[in-house]
């Protein structure tokens, strides 16, 4: 459940989520559930962005439109070390592309934070001096606490979003290979469910 007063605090906050798969859409729902008024999802797949759009989220395809211009228009402006930038409090990376962290460090507003979910194995270089002056923070996301499980259950049952609508395909276990190939086709599939047990 939302701690007392936390929803009012988050109502003045905003978030952008990179990666419009199951995790990205779930993160966007969580941000909105906890009170954030402005949440945008970014992805290169129009198919997946349309799934998020039907759930009521703002979307952006950086391959087809200028992310900076779209973000400035949707979030408004806020100061950064390099001048005015989009007023985004939290950047959540559910895609793992190196450019996302680089963009955050370069153009994230003062006191913004970066949540790492989609992690690749490559070492990263971070300008700590810039982060220090910008008062930015980077947060990991591994592990779950009991309260997190309760929060997820509340989000899934609150009725604000038809989260089952992101399930685009279902397969029996004996079609596992087809299911995996389908799930990898980001231009034609969202969440893919595999039924382990038969109905009989």
C-alpha positions in Angstrom: 0.0 0.0 0.0 1.1 3.6 -0.5 2.6 5.1 2.7 0.8 8.1 4.1 1.7 11.2 2.2 3.8 9.4 -0.4 1.1 9.7 -3.1 1.0 13.4 -2.7 4.7 13.7 -3.0 4.8 11.5 -6.2 2.0 13.5 -7.8 4.6 16.2 -8.6 7.1 13.6 -10.0 7.4 12.2 -13.5 9.1 9.2 -15.1 10.2 7.9 -18.4 10.5 4.2 -19.1 12.8 2.8 -21.8 11.6 -0.6 -23.0 8.0 -1.4 -23.7 8.0 -5.1 -22.9 6.2 -6.7 -19.9 8.6 -5.2 -17.4 8.5 -1.7 -18.9 4.8 -1.6 -19.0 4.6 -3.0 -15.4 7.0 -0.3 -14.2 4.9 2.4 -15.9 1.8 1.0 -14.2 3.6 1.1 -10.8 4.8 4.7 -11.3 1.2 5.7 -12.1 -0.3 3.6 -9.3 2.0 5.3 -6.7 0.9 8.7 -7.8 3.1 10.0 -10.7 1.0 12.1 -13.0 3.2 11.9 -16.0 4.7 8.6 -17.2 6.0 8.0 -20.7 7.2 4.7 -22.4 9.8 4.7 -25.1 10.5 1.8 -27.5 11.4 1.2 -31.2 8.5 -1.2 -31.6 5.2 0.5 -32.6 3.4 -2.7 -31.9 4.4 -2.7 -28.2 4.0 1.1 -27.9 0.4 0.6 -29.0 -0.1 -1.9 -26.2 1.0 0.8 -23.8 -1.0 3.5 -25.4 -4.2 1.5 -25.1 -3.5 1.3 -21.4 -3.4 5.1 -21.2 0.3 5.8 -21.2 2.1 8.5 -23.3 4.5 6.9 -25.7 7.5 7.8 -27.9 9.4 6.0 -30.6 12.9 7.6 -30.7 13.5 6.0 -34.1 10.7 8.0 -35.6 10.5 11.2 -33.5 12.9 13.5 -31.6 12.9 12.2 -28.0 14.2 15.5 -26.6 11.4 17.5 -28.3 8.7 15.0 -27.3 9.9 14.9 -23.7 10.1 18.7 -23.5 6.6 18.9 -24.8 5.2 16.2 -22.5 7.1 16.8 -19.3 7.9 20.5 -19.5 11.3 22.0 -18.7 13.7 21.9 -15.7 17.3 23.0 -15.2 20.3 20.7 -15.8 24.0 21.4 -15.8 23.9 21.9 -19.6 20.8 24.1 -19.6 17.1 23.5 -19.8 16.1 19.9 -20.2 12.9 17.8 -19.9 11.4 17.7 -16.4 11.9 14.0 -15.8 12.5 12.9 -12.2 13.1 9.2 -12.8 14.6 7.4 -15.8 14.0 3.7 -15.8 15.9 1.5 -18.2 14.2 -1.7 -19.0 15.9 -2.1 -22.4 19.6 -2.2 -21.5 20.9 0.0 -24.4 24.2 1.8 -23.4 22.9 5.1 -24.9 20.1 5.4 -22.3 22.4 5.8 -19.3 24.6 8.1 -21.4 21.6 10.3 -22.2 20.6 10.4 -18.6 24.1 11.5 -17.4 24.3 14.1 -20.1 20.8 15.6 -20.1 19.1 14.4 -16.9 17.8 17.3 -14.8 19.3 18.2 -11.4 18.4 15.7 -8.7 17.1 13.2 -11.2 17.6 9.5 -10.7 18.2 6.5 -12.9 16.8 3.0 -12.2 18.7 0.1 -13.8 16.5 -2.9 -14.7 17.7 -4.0 -18.2 21.4 -4.7 -17.5 24.0 -5.8 -20.0 27.4 -7.3 -19.0 29.6 -4.6 -20.4 31.5 -2.4 -17.9 30.2 1.2 -17.9 32.1 4.5 -17.5 30.4 7.1 -15.3 31.4 10.7 -14.8 31.1 11.0 -11.0 32.1 14.6 -11.0 29.2 15.5 -13.3 26.8 13.3 -11.2 28.0 15.0 -8.0 27.3 18.5 -9.3 24.0 17.5 -10.9 23.0 15.6 -7.6 22.0 12.7 -9.8 21.7 9.1 -8.5 21.8 5.6 -10.0 19.7 2.9 -8.3 19.8 -0.9 -8.8 16.6 -2.9 -8.9 17.5 -6.5 -7.9 15.6 -8.4 -5.2 12.2 -8.2 -3.8 10.9 -7.4 -0.3 7.5 -8.8 1.1 5.9 -5.3 0.6 6.9 -5.4 -3.0 4.9 -8.6 -3.5 1.8 -7.0 -1.8 2.2 -3.9 -3.9 2.3 -5.9 -7.2 -0.9 -7.8 -6.2 -2.7 -4.5 -5.4 -1.6 -3.1 -8.8 -2.8 -6.1 -10.7 -6.2 -6.2 -9.0 -6.9 -2.5 -8.6 -8.8 -2.4 -11.9 -7.1 0.7 -13.4 -5.4 -1.2 -16.2 -6.4 -4.2 -18.3 -2.9 -5.8 -17.8 -4.0 -9.0 -19.5 -4.3 -7.1 -22.7 -0.5 -7.1 -23.1 -0.6 -10.9 -23.5 -0.7 -11.3 -27.2 0.1 -15.0 -27.6 -0.4 -18.3 -25.7 1.3 -21.6 -26.4 1.3 -25.1 -24.9 4.6 -26.4 -23.5 5.2 -28.6 -26.4 5.5 -25.5 -28.6 8.1 -23.9 -26.4 10.5 -23.2 -29.3 7.8 -21.4 -31.2 6.8 -19.5 -28.1 10.3 -18.2 -27.6 10.7 -17.2 -31.2 7.4 -15.4 -31.1 8.4 -13.6 -27.9 11.5 -12.3 -29.6 9.5 -10.8 -32.4 9.0 -7.4 -30.9 7.1 -6.0 -33.9 4.4 -8.6 -33.6 4.3 -9.8 -30.0 4.0 -8.5 -26.5 3.8 -10.9 -23.5 3.9 -14.6 -24.5 2.4 -17.1 -22.1 3.4 -20.8 -22.0 0.9 -23.2 -20.5 2.9 -25.8 -18.6 -0.1 -28.0 -17.6 -2.8 -29.2 -20.0 -6.5 -28.8 -19.1 -7.0 -32.5 -18.9 
